[in-house]
Amino acid sequence: MTDVAWIDAALTAARPQALSALLRYFRDLDTAEEAYQNACLRALKTWPENGPPRDPAAWLILVGRNAALDEVRRRGRQQALPDEEAAISDLGDAESEVAERLDGSHYRDDILRLLFICCHPDLPATQQIALALRIVSGLTVKQIARAFLVSEAAMEQRITRAKAAVAKAGVAFETPGAVERSERLGVVAAMIYLVFNEGYSASGDTSEIRAPLCEEAIRLARLLLRLFQNEPEIMGLTALLLLQHARAPARFDSSGTIILLDDQDRSLWNRTMIAEGAALIDKAMRHRRSGPYQVQAAIAALHASAPKPEDTDWRQIDLLYATLEQLQPSPVVTLNRSVALSKVEGPEAALALIAPLESRLAGYFHFFGVQGAFLMQLGRNDEARVAFDRAIALANTTAEAAHIRMHLDRLMKDGAARGPQGYFT
C-alpha cells in the first residue's frame, strides 16, 4: 500500500472520533473542521517519514486542538479545557496516553453528538444527508454534488445553510441522559437510513454514481453498532442495509433497466453480506425488543435466503408486515404488505387491502404500479391500463417509467397476467 493510500485510510477511519472530540472542545463546527484539516495536513507531512502513530485519532485530536488554540484565543472565544492542557504538545505519538484520558469516557457521546448535529430536526432531509456526508464521512463537495446530480455551487450553498441552521439552533454539549441518548440514537439511525435510500433508489443510469451512498451508509451504521453494541435496533438497521445492498449487482441489466426480484440472477448476490446481515438480525431478535428496523431486516432476510423465487416464505413475510404495521403504521407499509398478501391469498384480497389507501397515496408512483399489477392479474385490463398510465405520470426515473411501459406493452400484446413481484428490486 502506498503512503498516500494508508494515510488516507487512517484519516478516514479516525475522522469521526477526532472531529467529534474537537467539536466538544471548541463547540463550533467550522472551528472543529478547520482544526481537523490542519491536523490532516500535518499528518501528510510527518507520517510518511515517522510512520503512523499508535493511535491516529488521538494524534489528530491533540495536534488539531493545538493548531486551533491560537486562533480561538485570537477570536476571544476560548472554551474551558481539561487540566491536562499544560501537558499537551504536538509531539505526536507520545500524546496518545493523554488523549485517551481526555477522550476515552466521551467517545460514544462525542460521536453521537456529532451525528445528531448533522441530522438536527431543524434541517430538511436533503441538508441532513449532505451535512453528514461532508462532516462525518469527509466526502468532498464535488463528490456529494455528483451523487445528488446538482452543481458544486448548489451543494456548497446547501451545506452552508445547514451549518448556519445548526449554529442558530444550538445543541447542548453536556453528556446526554439515557432518554435523550435514546432519542438521539433514533434520529441518527433514521438519517443513516435516508443516506442509504438515496443510493438504493437510484435508477439504472445513476446507480453507479450513487451506489457509494449505500456503502457510506453501511459504514456509518457499522460505526454506530460499534458504539452501541447491545442496541437491537442498530443491529437491525445494519442488517437491513447489508441485506438490501447484497442484491445490488443483480438489480439492473447492462442498459440500466430494472430487473425484477424474481428475475434476478441470485448467484450475483453477495453471500458474505447476506450471512452477516442474517447473523445480526438473529442476534438482535434474541434481545426480545422488537423494532421497525429489525422487522424490515427479517423480511429482507427471508427474500435473501430463498434459493429460488418460488421458495420465498410469503406467509411469514405477510405476518412480518402485519407486525410492522403495528410498530410503524404507514400506508406505504400496508402497500408493501399487499404484495405479500397477494402471494398468500390472491390479488383480489390484496386489491381490497389497498383500496382505502388511494386518496393518501394519490401522488405515489408505486401505489398505481402495484394496483395495476393486481388488476392485470384479475384480468381487469382496462382498469389496469388506467392505473399504469397514472404510474408513468408519477415516475421519478426513466427506469421506473420503463418498468411500467413493459406492463403496458404486455397488456397491448396479449393481456397476459403477471404478478406484482417487480415492486421488490
C-alpha positions as CSV (number, residue, x, y, z in Angstrom):
1,M,0.0,0.0,0.0
2,T,1.4,3.4,-0.9
3,D,2.0,6.2,1.6
4,V,-1.0,8.1,0.3
5,A,-3.3,5.1,0.4
6,W,-2.6,4.1,4.0
7,I,-2.6,7.6,5.3
8,D,-5.9,8.2,3.5
9,A,-7.4,5.1,5.1
10,A,-6.1,6.0,8.5
11,L,-7.5,9.6,8.3
12,T,-10.9,8.3,7.1
13,A,-11.2,5.8,9.9
14,A,-10.1,8.4,12.5
15,R,-12.2,11.2,11.3
16,P,-15.5,10.7,13.3
17,Q,-13.7,10.3,16.6
18,A,-11.2,13.1,16.0
19,L,-13.7,15.6,14.6
20,S,-16.3,14.9,17.3
21,A,-13.8,15.4,20.1
22,L,-12.6,18.7,18.5
23,L,-16.3,19.8,18.3
24,R,-16.7,19.2,22.0
25,Y,-13.6,21.3,22.8
26,F,-14.5,24.3,20.6
27,R,-18.3,23.9,20.3
28,D,-18.2,25.3,16.8
29,L,-18.5,23.1,13.7
30,D,-16.4,25.3,11.4
31,T,-13.6,25.6,14.0
32,A,-13.6,21.9,14.7
33,E,-13.5,21.1,11.0
34,E,-10.6,23.5,10.3
35,A,-8.7,22.1,13.3
36,Y,-9.1,18.6,11.9
37,Q,-8.0,19.7,8.4
38,N,-4.9,21.3,9.9
39,A,-4.1,18.1,11.7
40,C,-4.5,16.1,8.5
41,L,-2.1,18.4,6.7
42,R,0.4,17.9,9.5
43,A,-0.1,14.1,9.2
44,L,0.5,14.2,5.4
45,K,3.9,15.9,6.1
46,T,5.1,13.8,9.1
47,W,3.6,10.3,8.9
48,P,5.4,9.3,5.7
49,E,8.7,10.0,7.5
50,N,7.9,8.9,11.0
51,G,5.3,6.2,10.3
52,P,1.8,6.2,11.7
53,P,1.2,6.9,15.4
54,R,-0.1,4.1,17.6
55,D,-3.4,5.9,17.9
56,P,-4.1,8.1,14.8
57,A,-7.3,9.5,16.2
58,A,-5.6,10.6,19.4
59,W,-2.7,12.2,17.4
60,L,-5.2,14.1,15.3
61,I,-7.2,15.3,18.3
62,L,-4.2,16.7,20.1
63,V,-2.4,18.2,17.0
64,G,-5.7,19.6,15.7
65,R,-6.6,21.1,19.0
66,N,-3.2,22.7,19.5
67,A,-3.2,24.1,16.0
68,A,-6.6,25.8,16.6
69,L,-5.9,27.2,20.1
70,D,-4.1,30.4,18.9
71,E,-7.0,31.2,16.5
72,V,-9.6,30.5,19.2
73,R,-7.7,32.8,21.6
74,R,-7.4,35.5,19.0
75,R,-11.1,35.4,18.5
76,G,-11.7,35.6,22.2
77,R,-13.9,32.6,22.3
78,Q,-11.7,30.0,24.1
79,Q,-13.6,27.3,25.9
80,A,-12.6,25.8,29.2
81,L,-10.2,22.9,28.7
82,P,-9.2,19.9,30.9
83,D,-6.5,20.3,33.5
84,E,-4.1,18.3,31.4
85,E,-3.9,21.1,28.8
86,A,-0.5,22.1,30.1
87,A,0.8,18.7,29.3
88,I,-0.3,18.7,25.7
89,S,2.0,19.5,22.8
90,D,2.0,18.4,19.2
91,L,4.8,15.9,19.6
92,G,2.7,13.2,18.0
93,D,2.6,9.6,19.2
94,A,3.7,10.5,22.8
95,E,0.3,12.1,23.3
96,S,-1.8,9.0,22.9
97,E,-2.0,8.3,26.6
98,V,-3.0,11.8,27.4
99,A,-5.6,11.8,24.6
100,E,-7.1,8.5,26.0
101,R,-7.5,10.1,29.4
102,L,-9.1,13.2,27.8
103,D,-11.5,11.4,25.5
104,G,-12.0,7.8,26.4
105,S,-15.0,8.3,28.5
106,H,-16.6,10.7,26.0
107,Y,-16.0,8.7,22.8
108,R,-19.6,7.4,22.4
109,D,-21.3,10.6,23.2
110,D,-18.9,12.7,21.2
111,I,-19.7,10.8,18.0
112,L,-23.4,10.5,18.8
113,R,-23.4,14.3,19.3
114,L,-21.6,14.9,16.0
115,L,-24.1,12.7,14.1
116,F,-27.0,14.2,15.9
117,I,-25.9,17.7,15.0
118,C,-25.7,16.7,11.3
119,C,-29.3,15.4,11.4
120,H,-30.7,18.1,13.6
121,P,-34.5,18.1,13.4
122,D,-34.5,21.7,12.2
123,L,-32.8,20.6,9.0
124,P,-34.7,19.2,6.0
125,A,-33.7,15.7,5.0
126,T,-31.6,16.8,2.0
127,Q,-29.5,19.1,4.2
128,Q,-29.1,16.4,6.9
129,I,-27.7,13.9,4.4
130,A,-25.4,16.5,2.7
131,L,-24.0,17.7,6.1
132,A,-23.4,14.1,7.4
133,L,-21.6,13.1,4.2
134,R,-19.4,16.2,4.3
135,I,-18.7,16.4,8.0
136,V,-18.7,12.8,9.3
137,S,-17.8,10.9,6.1
138,G,-15.4,13.6,4.7
139,L,-16.7,13.4,1.2
140,T,-15.8,16.4,-0.9
141,V,-18.5,18.9,-2.0
142,K,-17.8,17.7,-5.6
143,Q,-18.4,14.1,-4.7
144,I,-21.6,14.9,-2.9
145,A,-22.9,17.2,-5.6
146,R,-22.2,14.4,-8.2
147,A,-24.2,11.9,-6.2
148,F,-27.1,14.3,-5.9
149,L,-26.9,15.4,-9.5
150,V,-26.6,19.1,-8.7
151,S,-23.8,21.7,-9.2
152,E,-21.0,22.1,-6.8
153,A,-22.1,25.7,-6.1
154,A,-25.6,24.5,-5.2
155,M,-24.3,21.8,-2.9
156,E,-21.9,24.2,-1.2
157,Q,-24.9,26.5,-0.6
158,R,-26.9,23.6,0.8
159,I,-24.1,22.7,3.3
160,T,-23.5,26.3,4.3
161,R,-27.2,26.8,5.0
162,A,-27.2,23.6,7.1
163,K,-24.3,24.7,9.2
164,A,-25.9,28.1,9.7
165,A,-29.1,26.5,10.9
166,V,-27.3,24.2,13.3
167,A,-25.3,27.2,14.7
168,K,-28.5,29.1,15.2
169,A,-30.4,26.2,16.8
170,G,-27.7,25.4,19.3
171,V,-27.1,21.9,20.6
172,A,-26.3,21.0,24.2
173,F,-22.8,19.7,24.7
174,E,-23.4,18.2,28.1
175,T,-23.4,14.4,28.2
176,P,-27.0,13.4,27.3
177,G,-29.1,11.4,29.8
178,A,-30.4,7.9,28.9
179,V,-33.7,9.1,27.5
180,E,-32.1,11.9,25.4
181,R,-29.4,9.5,24.2
182,S,-32.0,7.0,23.0
183,E,-33.9,9.8,21.2
184,R,-30.7,11.0,19.5
185,L,-29.9,7.4,18.5
186,G,-33.2,7.0,16.8
187,V,-32.8,10.3,14.9
188,V,-29.3,9.3,13.8
189,A,-30.4,5.9,12.7
190,A,-33.2,7.5,10.5
191,M,-30.6,9.8,8.9
192,I,-28.3,6.8,8.0
193,Y,-31.3,5.0,6.5
194,L,-32.0,8.1,4.4
195,V,-28.4,8.2,3.2
196,F,-28.8,4.5,2.1
197,N,-32.1,5.1,0.4
198,E,-30.6,8.0,-1.7
199,G,-28.2,5.4,-3.1
200,Y,-30.6,2.5,-3.3
201,S,-33.3,4.4,-5.1
202,A,-31.0,5.5,-7.9
203,S,-32.1,4.5,-11.4
204,G,-30.0,2.4,-13.7
205,D,-28.4,5.4,-15.3
206,T,-27.3,6.9,-12.0
207,S,-26.8,3.8,-9.9
208,E,-23.0,3.7,-10.4
209,I,-22.7,7.3,-9.3
210,R,-24.9,6.9,-6.3
211,A,-24.0,3.4,-5.1
212,P,-21.3,4.8,-2.9
213,L,-24.0,6.4,-0.8
214,C,-25.2,2.9,0.1
215,E,-21.6,1.9,1.1
216,E,-21.2,5.0,3.2
217,A,-24.5,4.4,5.0
218,I,-23.3,0.9,5.8
219,R,-20.0,2.3,7.1
220,L,-21.9,4.8,9.4
221,A,-24.2,2.0,10.6
222,R,-21.2,-0.1,11.5
223,L,-19.7,2.8,13.4
224,L,-22.9,3.2,15.3
225,L,-23.1,-0.5,16.0
226,R,-19.5,-0.5,17.4
227,L,-20.6,2.3,19.8
228,F,-23.9,0.7,20.8
229,Q,-23.3,-3.0,20.6
230,N,-26.3,-4.0,22.7
231,E,-28.9,-1.9,20.8
232,P,-31.1,-4.4,18.8
233,E,-32.5,-1.7,16.5
234,I,-28.9,-0.7,15.5
235,M,-28.2,-4.3,14.7
236,G,-31.5,-4.4,12.7
237,L,-30.6,-1.3,10.8
238,T,-27.1,-2.6,9.9
239,A,-28.6,-6.0,8.9
240,L,-31.2,-4.3,6.8
241,L,-28.7,-2.2,4.8
242,L,-26.4,-5.2,4.3
243,L,-29.2,-7.5,3.1
244,Q,-30.6,-4.9,0.7
245,H,-27.2,-3.9,-0.7
246,A,-26.2,-7.5,-1.2
247,R,-28.6,-7.6,-4.2
248,A,-27.1,-4.6,-5.9
249,P,-25.1,-6.4,-8.6
250,A,-28.3,-8.1,-9.9
251,R,-30.8,-5.1,-9.7
252,F,-30.1,-3.6,-13.2
253,D,-29.2,-5.0,-16.6
254,S,-26.4,-3.6,-18.8
255,S,-28.7,-1.0,-20.2
256,G,-29.9,0.2,-16.8
257,T,-33.3,-1.4,-16.9
258,I,-34.7,-2.7,-13.6
259,I,-34.5,-6.4,-13.1
260,L,-37.4,-7.7,-11.0
261,L,-36.6,-9.6,-7.9
262,D,-37.9,-12.9,-9.3
263,D,-35.8,-12.5,-12.4
264,Q,-32.5,-11.5,-10.7
265,D,-29.5,-13.8,-11.0
266,R,-29.2,-14.9,-7.4
267,S,-25.7,-16.1,-8.0
268,L,-24.7,-12.5,-8.2
269,W,-26.0,-11.7,-4.7
270,N,-23.2,-11.0,-2.2
271,R,-23.5,-14.0,0.1
272,T,-21.0,-12.7,2.6
273,M,-23.2,-9.6,3.2
274,I,-26.2,-11.8,3.4
275,A,-24.6,-14.1,6.0
276,E,-23.5,-11.1,8.1
277,G,-27.0,-9.5,7.9
278,A,-28.7,-12.7,8.8
279,A,-26.4,-13.2,11.8
280,L,-27.0,-9.7,13.0
281,I,-30.8,-10.0,12.8
282,D,-30.7,-13.3,14.7
283,K,-28.6,-11.6,17.4
284,A,-31.0,-8.6,17.6
285,M,-34.1,-10.8,18.0
286,R,-32.5,-12.6,21.0
287,H,-32.8,-9.3,22.9
288,R,-36.6,-9.6,22.6
289,R,-37.0,-5.9,22.0
290,S,-38.6,-5.8,18.5
291,G,-38.4,-2.6,16.4
292,P,-39.1,-1.5,12.8
293,Y,-35.6,-1.9,11.5
294,Q,-35.4,-5.5,12.9
295,V,-38.7,-6.4,11.3
296,Q,-37.7,-4.9,7.9
297,A,-34.4,-6.8,8.2
298,A,-36.2,-10.0,8.9
299,I,-38.3,-9.5,5.7
300,A,-35.2,-8.8,3.7
301,A,-33.5,-11.9,5.2
302,L,-36.4,-14.1,4.0
303,H,-36.1,-12.9,0.5
304,A,-32.3,-13.3,0.6
305,S,-32.5,-16.8,2.0
306,A,-34.8,-18.2,-0.7
307,P,-32.7,-20.2,-3.3
308,K,-35.4,-19.7,-5.9
309,P,-38.3,-17.2,-6.1
310,E,-40.9,-20.0,-5.5
311,D,-39.1,-20.9,-2.2
312,T,-39.9,-17.5,-0.7
313,D,-41.9,-17.8,2.6
314,W,-44.6,-15.2,1.6
315,R,-46.8,-16.2,4.5
316,Q,-44.1,-15.3,7.0
317,I,-43.4,-12.1,5.1
318,D,-47.1,-11.2,5.3
319,L,-47.0,-11.8,9.1
320,L,-43.9,-9.6,9.5
321,Y,-45.5,-6.8,7.5
322,A,-48.6,-7.1,9.8
323,T,-46.2,-6.6,12.8
324,L,-44.6,-3.7,11.1
325,E,-48.0,-2.1,10.6
326,Q,-48.4,-2.2,14.3
327,L,-45.0,-0.8,15.1
328,Q,-44.9,1.8,12.4
329,P,-48.3,2.4,10.9
330,S,-48.0,3.8,7.3
331,P,-49.9,3.5,4.1
332,V,-46.6,2.5,2.4
333,V,-46.1,-0.4,4.8
334,T,-49.6,-1.6,4.0
335,L,-48.9,-1.2,0.3
336,N,-45.8,-3.4,0.7
337,R,-47.8,-5.9,2.7
338,S,-50.3,-6.2,-0.1
339,V,-47.7,-7.7,-2.3
340,A,-47.1,-10.5,0.2
341,L,-50.8,-10.9,0.7
342,S,-51.4,-11.3,-3.0
343,K,-49.0,-14.3,-2.9
344,V,-50.8,-15.9,0.1
345,E,-54.5,-15.1,-0.6
346,G,-54.5,-13.8,-4.2
347,P,-54.8,-10.4,-5.9
348,E,-58.4,-9.8,-5.0
349,A,-57.6,-9.8,-1.3
350,A,-54.6,-7.6,-1.9
351,L,-56.6,-5.1,-4.0
352,A,-59.2,-4.8,-1.2
353,L,-56.4,-4.1,1.3
354,I,-55.0,-1.2,-0.7
355,A,-58.3,0.3,-1.8
356,P,-58.6,2.7,1.2
357,L,-55.1,4.0,0.5
358,E,-55.7,5.6,-2.9
359,S,-56.5,9.1,-1.5
360,R,-53.4,9.1,0.7
361,L,-51.1,7.8,-1.9
362,A,-52.5,9.7,-4.9
363,G,-49.1,11.1,-5.7
364,Y,-47.1,7.9,-5.2
365,F,-45.8,6.1,-8.2
366,H,-45.6,2.6,-6.6
367,F,-49.2,2.7,-5.5
368,F,-50.6,2.8,-9.0
369,G,-47.9,0.3,-10.3
370,V,-49.0,-2.2,-7.7
371,Q,-52.7,-1.5,-8.2
372,G,-52.2,-2.0,-11.9
373,A,-50.4,-5.3,-11.4
374,F,-53.2,-6.7,-9.2
375,L,-55.9,-5.6,-11.7
376,M,-53.9,-7.2,-14.6
377,Q,-53.7,-10.5,-12.6
378,L,-57.5,-10.4,-12.3
379,G,-58.0,-9.8,-16.0
380,R,-59.3,-6.2,-15.5
381,N,-57.1,-4.9,-18.2
382,D,-58.8,-1.6,-18.9
383,E,-58.6,-0.6,-15.3
384,A,-55.0,-1.8,-15.1
385,R,-54.2,0.4,-18.1
386,V,-55.6,3.4,-16.3
387,A,-53.5,2.6,-13.2
388,F,-50.3,2.1,-15.2
389,D,-50.9,5.4,-17.1
390,R,-51.1,7.2,-13.7
391,A,-48.0,5.4,-12.5
392,I,-46.0,6.6,-15.6
393,A,-47.1,10.1,-15.0
394,L,-45.7,9.9,-11.4
395,A,-42.4,8.1,-12.3
396,N,-39.3,9.6,-10.8
397,T,-36.8,8.0,-13.1
398,T,-36.6,6.6,-16.6
399,A,-36.1,3.1,-15.2
400,E,-39.4,3.3,-13.3
401,A,-41.2,4.6,-16.4
402,A,-39.7,1.8,-18.5
403,H,-40.8,-0.8,-16.0
404,I,-44.4,0.3,-16.2
405,R,-44.3,0.5,-20.0
406,M,-43.3,-3.1,-20.0
407,H,-46.6,-4.0,-18.3
408,L,-48.5,-1.7,-20.8
409,D,-46.8,-3.4,-23.7
410,R,-47.8,-6.8,-22.4
411,L,-51.4,-5.7,-22.0
412,M,-51.5,-4.5,-25.5
413,K,-49.9,-7.7,-26.9
414,D,-51.7,-10.5,-25.2
415,G,-53.1,-9.4,-21.8
416,A,-51.0,-12.0,-20.1
417,A,-51.1,-11.7,-16.3
418,R,-48.0,-11.2,-14.3
419,G,-47.8,-10.7,-10.5
420,P,-46.6,-7.5,-8.8
421,Q,-43.3,-9.0,-7.7
422,G,-41.5,-6.3,-9.6
423,Y,-42.0,-3.9,-6.7
424,F,-39.2,-5.7,-4.9
425,T,-36.0,-4.8,-6.7
